[in-house]
């Protein structure tokens, strides 16, 4: 039987599994079903692999429910702090003894450090920042076919690697986690022996308590600034940041706003920025470029505010408001009496 490994990521503050891992497990489980439909002989199972000093029992159960057939903990206290080379070498030791056909990595800051290191050592390819992964039939063979944006996000490219293991990084919130698979499965602890210490050492951790950081992984409400907010005074980006802060929302921006150095890149939503799956997404002066749509289209409710009644963003919106987004921001700030 063939295997899909999901490289699991933990929140090191509480050892809880990050949401993106559950998303990838659900997708991996769906891939196993796709393979069977294409060819009943193509049998896969999913394996979640974590590097950790321990894994909470409730979190293990959630992994099974999300789609894991097997959960593996590469166990050592050294993993309480993230060191990229240590994590890489420990995984490679485990993989050498327990190889797989496919590895799915989260396209998170940690995942983007780990994935290329692992694939380089395995002498295989890596398709980065995928928006879709699937199996297709090619010459009557079932092949792994990840898709990612290219040419400045204007086109989507499906890339088929020539050598296993077939590897891809996938952004958070691209797929939806579903906790309906099963209540239990196989569990093992693997004790690594040959990993090497990292030359980098953590000196101090500083917790950022500002709610309006660029972490969109658990964003419930997102207020996004488009280029339509630009004016000679360049004040409405800061005003929208204020509105986000007082409404306990996340401030975001489009690629054009970032490219013109009006807002920091860390706030960018889109194919070349972050992906969100918010309960409420409000676009202020956003035109609706396709690369931006790819980053926010999975939000539950989308409201767009634009003076152009033919703006592309309206095609993807649940509610459209044909108005000056700057005036709407002023009205909202006046409502909260902080303008």
Secondary structure, DSSP 8 states (H G I E B T S, - for coil): -EEEEEE--EETTTTEE-HHHHHHHHHHHHHHHHHHHH-TT--EEEEEEEEES---HHHHHHHHHHT-SEEEEEE-GGGGS--HHHHHHHHHHHHHHS--SEEEEE-SHHHHHHHHHHHHHTT--EEEEEEEEEEEEETTEEEEEEEEEETTTTEEEEE--SSSSEEEEE-TTSS-----S-S--EEEEE---S----S-----------TTSS--TT-SEEEEE-GGG--TT--HHHHHHHHHHHTT-EEEE-HHHHHTTSS-GGGBBSTTSB----SEEEEES----HHHHHHHTT-SEEEEEES-TT-GGGGG-SEEEES-HHHHHHHHHHHTT--
